[in-house]
Every structure is written in C-alpha cells, then in structure tokens.
Amino acid sequence: MRGLGENLVDLARALRETPLEASQVRRLREIARLLHRLPPGRERDGLLAVAYLRLFQLEGKEEDYLRGYSYARTARLEPVRLLSERLGEKA
C-alpha cells in the first residue's frame, strides 16, 4: 500500500493520520500486518492495539476487539488500555 513505511515511526504516523471511516478498513489491516513484521515491544504492541481497536470500532468483529485488548495489556500503556476497556463496555 502506498504511503506506508516499514518502520515504527512511519507506521505510527500512518495510523494517526488514518481517519476512522469504513473506507479505511483495508489500510488499517495493512498497517496491522506491517506492524506484525516488526520486533515485539511496548510501542509496537500499543500501535497494534490501536489498529485492532479501530478495526473493531469500524467492523464490530469480536476477534479484533480481543486482539486489541490483548495487545493493550501487553503494551502496558495506560491510554491504550483505557480505550480497550471503554470499548469493551460497549461490546
């Protein structure tokens, strides 16, 4: 996909700049796929959590919520964990 780098900074920027719109599901899935190629770490896991939680918001697939929640817990980043818990209340 054009415009997506393959390092953490580029992928973080791409995730941040991707609007929460149904037309962006494919882009969010591509960002998640590229993030999975990077070594595990708090930042990568936090970005994966955000990507999957956004996908859950758009498509409502429980598997996306569970992945997002799991990565949020692994990353141990408070804002991401709170987002996952807030979305879990609506699931």
C-alpha positions as a printed NumPy array, in Angstrom:
array([[  0.   ,   0.   ,   0.   ],
       [  1.42 ,   3.367,  -0.952],
       [  2.452,   5.794,   1.739],
       [  3.186,   3.195,   4.41 ],
       [  6.753,   2.865,   5.569],
       [  8.003,  -0.211,   7.297],
       [  9.387,   1.292,  10.468],
       [  7.642,   2.108,  13.712],
       [  7.673,   5.89 ,  13.213],
       [  6.177,   5.677,   9.721],
       [  3.516,   3.21 ,  10.811],
       [  2.626,   5.291,  13.866],
       [  2.185,   8.32 ,  11.599],
       [  0.092,   6.308,   9.134],
       [ -2.133,   5.035,  11.942],
       [ -2.532,   8.517,  13.404],
       [ -3.404,  10.003,  10.002],
       [ -5.904,   7.289,   9.039],
       [ -9.446,   8.535,   9.661],
       [-11.918,   6.318,  11.498],
       [-14.025,   5.652,   8.406],
       [-15.287,   2.402,   6.895],
       [-13.374,   3.144,   3.704],
       [-10.11 ,   2.845,   5.683],
       [-10.533,  -0.755,   6.902],
       [ -8.156,  -2.103,   4.268],
       [ -5.499,   0.472,   5.205],
       [ -5.831,  -0.346,   8.92 ],
       [ -5.44 ,  -4.067,   8.188],
       [ -2.32 ,  -3.326,   6.139],
       [ -0.874,  -1.226,   8.976],
       [ -1.512,  -4.101,  11.409],
       [  0.112,  -6.576,   9.   ],
       [  3.223,  -4.41 ,   8.715],
       [  3.376,  -3.876,  12.485],
       [  3.389,  -7.655,  12.983],
       [  6.604,  -7.795,  10.953],
       [  8.438,  -5.599,  13.484],
       [ 10.06 ,  -6.934,  16.666],
       [  7.759,  -7.037,  19.718],
       [  7.922,  -4.093,  22.081],
       [  5.72 ,  -1.709,  24.033],
       [  5.389,   0.808,  21.226],
       [  4.687,  -1.779,  18.535],
       [  2.177,  -3.585,  20.745],
       [  0.484,  -0.297,  21.631],
       [  0.123,   0.559,  17.941],
       [ -1.233,  -2.907,  17.198],
       [ -3.768,  -2.442,  19.984],
       [ -4.925,   0.856,  18.496],
       [ -5.125,  -0.61 ,  14.986],
       [ -7.226,  -3.576,  16.109],
       [ -9.445,  -1.469,  18.361],
       [-10.127,   0.911,  15.468],
       [-10.996,  -2.061,  13.279],
       [-13.37 ,  -3.222,  15.998],
       [-14.998,   0.203,  16.053],
       [-15.499,   0.06 ,  12.291],
       [-16.488,  -3.56 ,  11.759],
       [-17.59 ,  -4.766,  15.195],
       [-15.684,  -8.066,  14.91 ],
       [-15.085,  -9.577,  18.328],
       [-11.748, -11.04 ,  17.206],
       [-10.457,  -7.514,  16.519],
       [-11.547,  -6.387,  19.983],
       [ -9.876,  -9.393,  21.64 ],
       [ -6.626,  -8.828,  19.751],
       [ -6.689,  -5.117,  20.546],
       [ -7.393,  -5.751,  24.21 ],
       [ -4.624,  -8.345,  24.403],
       [ -2.071,  -6.039,  22.801],
       [ -3.195,  -3.179,  25.051],
       [ -2.498,  -5.302,  28.123],
       [  0.865,  -6.452,  26.751],
       [  1.949,  -2.897,  25.926],
       [  1.009,  -1.663,  29.406],
       [  0.305,   1.816,  28.035],
       [ -2.432,   3.406,  30.143],
       [ -4.261,   5.386,  27.406],
       [ -4.476,   2.335,  25.151],
       [ -5.659,   0.086,  27.984],
       [ -8.355,   2.596,  28.932],
       [ -9.535,   2.76 ,  25.317],
       [ -9.811,  -1.019,  25.185],
       [-11.771,  -1.145,  28.434],
       [-14.115,   1.626,  27.28 ],
       [-14.783,  -0.201,  24.013],
       [-15.259,  -3.454,  25.927],
       [-18.127,  -1.924,  27.856],
       [-19.894,  -1.303,  24.545],
       [-19.131,  -4.742,  23.096]])
